[in-house]
Amino acid sequence: MTRRAAGSADEREPYRPPQLNLLREVKVDSPVHRLWAGTKILAVAGLSITLSYFPNWTTIGLVSALVLATVLVARIPAGAWPRPPRLFWMVILVTGGLASVAGGSPHLSVGPVHLGFGGIDAYTRFVMVGAVLLIAAALLGWTTPLGEIAPAMKRLLSPLALIRVPVDELAVAVALCVRSLPLLVGEMRTLLAARRLRPAPERPGRGDVERWLDEIVDLMVAAVAVSVRRAGELAEAITARGGTGRIAARAGRPGPADAIALVITAGVCLAATSLPG
């Protein structure tokens, strides 16, 4: 008998195509999953505001450490992480190279040559801020059922009812948007796959640009038709379940663990704004 060589094609890890899963809960029992949805929304909002107003390396480092520690505590598997296509990384490298040409402070002198790293520094901070905020938002989706977001938003926005803000309508709108986003992504993937399988119609006398524009128009018309059909089905399902009032009816309550999580988040935000960048 012949033994298969190590690392043969049969033993390799199966290929996983690039994809970005939005708002898909990871069914794992962890302290982060057991937190109230409103606590996680407040934490993500606080970290986002802190990074937006103080995008220095100290803030980025502290917030990144907190987010990565939360990911470890939540026990998020590697398969849940997004897998961008190669084109995404190529765009990042190309734009980073273009940003490095801008120069600026800080400078590095190598003999008679003065190199400015201000452009690449600002670009790197921009990319890091976007990546940290994206992971924080993804962590909210990984650890929170979609049905708990609307009641949490209703409880968080309840003080606005004193100034006659339609809190219930806002909570329902947020819930519908959150629940419809994964459906929209799935429908667009199905639509694009069906478009690739269908042979391109013959359009004599049309150039390459005109054909591309016709393809875009056809996809837009199909997307509108699919959206209208999905909206009708969603409206019928909501009516059958008692109307929009039941979407935000279930309200959870924060506990001691939520208070600890908010204190840790507030401490990180305070330290990030106090320490020099």
C-alpha positions as CSV (number, residue, x, y, z in Angstrom):
1,M,0.0,0.0,0.0
2,T,1.2,3.5,-0.8
3,R,0.8,6.2,1.8
4,R,-0.5,9.6,0.7
5,A,2.0,12.4,0.9
6,A,1.4,14.9,3.6
7,G,-0.3,18.0,2.4
8,S,-1.9,16.3,-0.6
9,A,-4.9,17.8,-2.3
10,D,-7.3,15.5,-0.4
11,E,-5.9,16.8,3.0
12,R,-5.9,20.4,2.2
13,E,-8.4,22.8,3.7
14,P,-11.4,23.3,1.4
15,Y,-11.5,26.5,-0.5
16,R,-13.8,29.2,0.9
17,P,-14.9,31.9,-1.4
18,P,-14.6,35.6,-0.3
19,Q,-17.7,36.7,1.5
20,L,-18.9,39.3,4.0
21,N,-21.7,38.1,6.3
22,L,-23.7,40.9,7.9
23,L,-25.7,40.7,11.1
24,R,-25.4,36.9,11.4
25,E,-25.5,35.7,15.0
26,V,-22.9,33.1,16.1
27,K,-24.7,30.6,18.4
28,V,-22.1,30.4,21.2
29,D,-22.7,30.7,24.9
30,S,-20.4,33.4,26.3
31,P,-20.6,36.4,28.7
32,V,-20.8,38.7,25.7
33,H,-23.8,36.9,24.3
34,R,-25.6,37.1,27.6
35,L,-25.3,40.9,27.8
36,W,-28.3,43.1,27.1
37,A,-28.5,44.3,23.5
38,G,-28.8,47.9,24.6
39,T,-25.5,47.6,26.5
40,K,-23.7,46.5,23.4
41,I,-25.3,49.3,21.3
42,L,-24.1,51.9,23.8
43,A,-20.6,50.4,23.9
44,V,-20.3,50.5,20.2
45,A,-21.7,54.0,20.0
46,G,-19.3,55.2,22.7
47,L,-16.2,53.6,21.0
48,S,-17.3,55.0,17.6
49,I,-17.6,58.6,19.0
50,T,-14.3,58.3,20.8
51,L,-12.5,57.1,17.7
52,S,-14.2,59.8,15.5
53,Y,-13.1,62.7,17.7
54,F,-9.7,61.3,18.8
55,P,-8.2,59.3,15.9
56,N,-4.7,59.1,17.3
57,W,-2.6,56.0,17.8
58,T,-3.3,55.8,21.6
59,T,-7.0,55.8,21.1
60,I,-6.7,53.2,18.3
61,G,-4.5,51.0,20.4
62,L,-6.8,51.1,23.5
63,V,-10.0,50.6,21.5
64,S,-8.5,47.8,19.4
65,A,-7.3,46.0,22.6
66,L,-10.8,46.2,24.1
67,V,-12.5,45.0,20.9
68,L,-10.1,42.1,20.4
69,A,-10.4,41.1,24.0
70,T,-14.2,41.1,23.6
71,V,-13.9,38.9,20.5
72,L,-11.8,36.4,22.5
73,V,-14.3,36.4,25.4
74,A,-17.2,36.0,23.0
75,R,-15.4,32.9,21.5
76,I,-16.0,33.9,17.9
77,P,-14.8,31.2,15.6
78,A,-12.5,32.0,12.7
79,G,-15.1,31.0,10.1
80,A,-17.3,33.9,11.1
81,W,-14.7,36.5,10.2
82,P,-15.3,38.3,6.8
83,R,-13.1,37.2,3.9
84,P,-12.7,40.1,1.5
85,P,-11.6,39.4,-2.1
86,R,-8.1,40.1,-3.3
87,L,-9.3,43.2,-5.1
88,F,-10.0,44.8,-1.7
89,W,-6.4,44.3,-0.5
90,M,-5.1,45.5,-3.8
91,V,-7.1,48.7,-3.5
92,I,-5.8,49.2,0.1
93,L,-2.2,48.8,-1.1
94,V,-2.6,51.1,-4.1
95,T,-4.3,53.8,-2.2
96,G,-1.7,53.5,0.6
97,G,1.1,53.9,-2.0
98,L,-0.6,57.0,-3.4
99,A,-1.1,58.5,0.2
100,S,2.6,58.0,0.9
101,V,3.5,60.4,-1.9
102,A,1.8,63.2,0.0
103,G,4.6,63.5,2.5
104,G,4.3,65.8,5.5
105,S,5.3,65.6,9.1
106,P,6.8,63.4,10.6
107,H,10.0,63.5,8.5
108,L,12.9,61.1,8.3
109,S,16.3,62.3,7.0
110,V,18.5,59.8,5.2
111,G,21.6,61.8,4.1
112,P,20.5,64.6,1.8
113,V,17.0,63.0,1.3
114,H,14.1,64.1,3.5
115,L,11.2,61.7,3.6
116,G,7.8,62.7,4.8
117,F,5.5,60.1,6.4
118,G,2.6,62.3,7.2
119,G,0.4,61.0,4.3
120,I,0.9,57.3,5.1
121,D,0.5,57.9,8.8
122,A,-2.9,59.6,8.3
123,Y,-4.0,56.9,5.8
124,T,-2.9,54.1,8.1
125,R,-4.9,55.7,11.0
126,F,-7.9,56.0,8.7
127,V,-7.8,52.4,7.7
128,M,-7.3,51.2,11.3
129,V,-10.2,53.3,12.6
130,G,-12.5,51.9,9.9
131,A,-11.3,48.3,10.6
132,V,-11.9,48.6,14.4
133,L,-15.3,50.2,13.9
134,L,-16.2,47.4,11.4
135,I,-15.1,44.7,13.9
136,A,-17.0,46.4,16.7
137,A,-20.2,46.5,14.6
138,A,-19.7,42.9,13.5
139,L,-19.2,41.9,17.1
140,L,-22.6,43.4,17.9
141,G,-24.2,41.3,15.1
142,W,-22.3,38.1,16.1
143,T,-23.5,38.2,19.7
144,T,-27.0,39.7,19.4
145,P,-30.2,38.1,18.1
146,L,-31.9,40.4,15.6
147,G,-35.1,40.3,17.6
148,E,-33.5,41.9,20.6
149,I,-32.3,45.1,18.8
150,A,-35.7,46.8,18.4
151,P,-36.8,46.4,22.1
152,A,-33.4,47.7,23.2
153,M,-33.6,50.7,20.9
154,K,-37.1,51.4,22.2
155,R,-35.8,51.4,25.8
156,L,-32.8,53.5,25.0
157,L,-34.8,56.1,23.1
158,S,-37.7,56.2,25.6
159,P,-36.6,59.5,27.2
160,L,-37.1,61.2,23.8
161,A,-40.9,60.5,24.2
162,L,-41.0,63.4,26.6
163,I,-40.4,65.8,23.7
164,R,-42.9,64.0,21.5
165,V,-40.4,62.0,19.4
166,P,-42.1,58.9,17.9
167,V,-40.0,56.3,19.7
168,D,-42.1,53.3,18.8
169,E,-42.0,54.2,15.1
170,L,-38.2,54.7,15.2
171,A,-37.7,51.4,16.9
172,V,-39.8,49.6,14.4
173,A,-38.0,51.3,11.5
174,V,-34.6,50.2,12.9
175,A,-35.8,46.7,13.5
176,L,-37.1,46.4,9.9
177,C,-33.9,47.8,8.5
178,V,-31.8,45.4,10.5
179,R,-33.8,42.4,9.7
180,S,-34.1,43.3,6.0
181,L,-30.4,43.8,5.4
182,P,-29.4,40.1,5.4
183,L,-32.3,39.4,3.1
184,L,-31.2,42.2,0.8
185,V,-27.7,40.8,0.6
186,G,-28.9,37.3,-0.1
187,E,-31.3,38.5,-2.8
188,M,-28.5,40.5,-4.5
189,R,-26.2,37.4,-4.5
190,T,-28.9,35.3,-6.0
191,L,-29.7,38.0,-8.6
192,L,-26.0,38.3,-9.6
193,A,-25.6,34.5,-9.8
194,A,-28.7,34.2,-12.0
195,R,-27.4,37.0,-14.2
196,R,-24.1,35.2,-14.7
197,L,-25.8,32.0,-15.7
198,R,-28.1,33.6,-18.3
199,P,-26.5,34.3,-21.7
200,A,-26.1,37.9,-22.6
201,P,-28.7,39.2,-25.0
202,E,-27.6,40.2,-28.4
203,R,-27.5,43.9,-28.9
204,P,-26.2,44.7,-32.4
205,G,-24.8,48.1,-33.0
206,R,-24.0,48.7,-29.3
207,G,-20.5,49.4,-28.1
208,D,-18.8,48.0,-25.0
209,V,-19.8,51.0,-22.8
210,E,-23.4,50.9,-24.0
211,R,-23.6,47.1,-23.3
212,W,-22.2,47.7,-19.8
213,L,-24.8,50.4,-19.2
214,D,-27.6,48.1,-20.4
215,E,-26.4,45.4,-18.0
216,I,-26.5,47.9,-15.1
217,V,-30.0,49.0,-16.0
218,D,-31.2,45.4,-16.3
219,L,-29.8,44.6,-12.9
220,M,-31.3,47.8,-11.3
221,V,-34.8,46.9,-12.7
222,A,-34.5,43.3,-11.5
223,A,-33.4,44.6,-8.0
224,V,-36.3,46.9,-7.8
225,A,-38.7,44.1,-8.7
226,V,-37.2,41.8,-6.2
227,S,-37.3,44.5,-3.5
228,V,-41.0,45.3,-4.1
229,R,-41.9,41.6,-4.0
230,R,-39.9,41.1,-0.7
231,A,-41.5,44.2,0.8
232,G,-45.0,42.8,0.1
233,E,-44.1,39.5,1.6
234,L,-42.7,41.3,4.7
235,A,-45.8,43.4,5.1
236,E,-48.0,40.4,4.9
237,A,-45.9,38.5,7.5
238,I,-46.0,41.6,9.9
239,T,-49.8,41.9,9.5
240,A,-50.3,38.1,10.2
241,R,-48.3,38.4,13.4
242,G,-50.2,41.3,14.9
243,G,-48.8,44.4,13.2
244,T,-45.7,46.6,13.8
245,G,-46.5,47.0,17.5
246,R,-45.3,43.5,18.4
247,I,-41.9,44.0,16.8
248,A,-40.6,46.1,19.7
249,A,-42.8,44.7,22.4
250,R,-40.3,42.4,24.1
251,A,-38.0,44.4,26.3
252,G,-35.0,43.0,28.1
253,R,-33.4,44.5,31.2
254,P,-29.7,45.2,32.0
255,G,-28.1,43.4,34.8
256,P,-24.9,43.6,36.9
257,A,-22.8,42.3,34.0
258,D,-24.0,45.1,31.8
259,A,-23.0,47.7,34.4
260,I,-19.5,46.2,34.5
261,A,-19.2,46.2,30.7
262,L,-20.3,49.8,30.5
263,V,-17.8,50.8,33.2
264,I,-15.0,49.1,31.3
265,T,-16.0,50.8,28.1
266,A,-16.3,54.2,29.7
267,G,-12.9,53.7,31.3
268,V,-11.3,52.9,28.0
269,C,-12.9,55.9,26.3
270,L,-11.8,58.2,29.2
271,A,-8.3,56.9,29.1
272,A,-8.2,57.3,25.3
273,T,-9.2,60.9,25.5
274,S,-6.9,61.7,28.4
275,L,-3.6,60.1,27.4
276,P,-1.5,61.9,24.8
277,G,-1.6,60.7,21.3
